[in-house]
Amino acid sequence: VRGQLAAHPLTTGLHVAAAVADAVGPGDQLVLGASNPVRDIALVGFNTADVKVRSNRGVAGIDGTVSTAIGAALAHERAAGGRTVAFIGDLTFVHDSSGLLVGPTEPTPRNLTIVVSNDNGGGIFELLEQGDPRFSDVSSRIFGTPHDVDVGALCRAYHVESRQIEAGDLAAALDESFDGMRVLEV
């Protein structure tokens, strides 16, 4: 898969997954969103030695993922002191963005990066039967649910640092020192 990624002309969720997999190391925690992120990490290969990997399967597959990442980051910091990287899709993020609201008297993670792989909708459905070209006239609208949401604006509403970056810049961004909670949108 990695060899094919180098030759692929467009950035895909697999490119984002490869950058996340390469940046996460011993002592880190990785929280994976349902749908494509968990599949993409598995496809690009990932050395899980000394990395805690967590995933949450909500009622619709995406419920509670941002909140899970925040809680997991707090627990990981308390137990091991390491960083947490959450790798989730844009629909998961948009659906659960209210999880970014942490009360003023509640603890906030000191080292949580949420990586949002933004393909403007549910890309997973292109891989399933409803993504068949025969259904292209309705498939994207009904299953892909394009949203055109400004992820940065959502983050600003909750006072969470965010920025858009290219997949090729993700590894360096993940290695940057910071304090708190942030969102990197790819």
C-alpha positions, 0 to 999 in steps of 0.5 A: 500500500505504501508504494502505491501511495507514493505514486498516487496523484491525489491525497487520500485518507490513506496518505493521512493514515500513513503520516499518523502511523509514522508519527506515533511512537512508544509511549503515545496513545492513538484513538481511531475513529470508526469508518475509514480511519481505523481501516486506513491505519490497518492498511498502511501498516502500523507498529503498535509496540508500546502504543496504546490504541483505542477505538470507540464504536458508537450507535451510528459508528461515530457517536462520542469519538471526540469525547472519547479522545478527550477522556482517553487523553486525560487518563493517559496523561494521568497514568503515563504522561504521554501524548494522545493523537486522535485520527478521525474523519470529518463526518465524525468530527462534525457530528461530535464537535460539541465534545470539544466543549469542556466546562471551565472547571473541568480538566482539559488535556495537556497534549491531545491532537485531533487529526481530521481527515476531511474528504467532505463527507462519508467516503467509506460509502464509496467502497460499499454497494451504495457507492456503485456508479449505478447509484451516483445520482443519489449516493453522494447526497444520501450516503456521502452527506457532503457538508461543506462545514468549516472545521476551523470555525467549529474549533474557534467556537469552542476555543480550540486551536486548529489549522489546515495542513497538507498530508505531507506536512502532518508528520512535522506538525505532529512533532511540534511542541504544544500545550493543550488540545488542537485540531489538525485538518488535512 
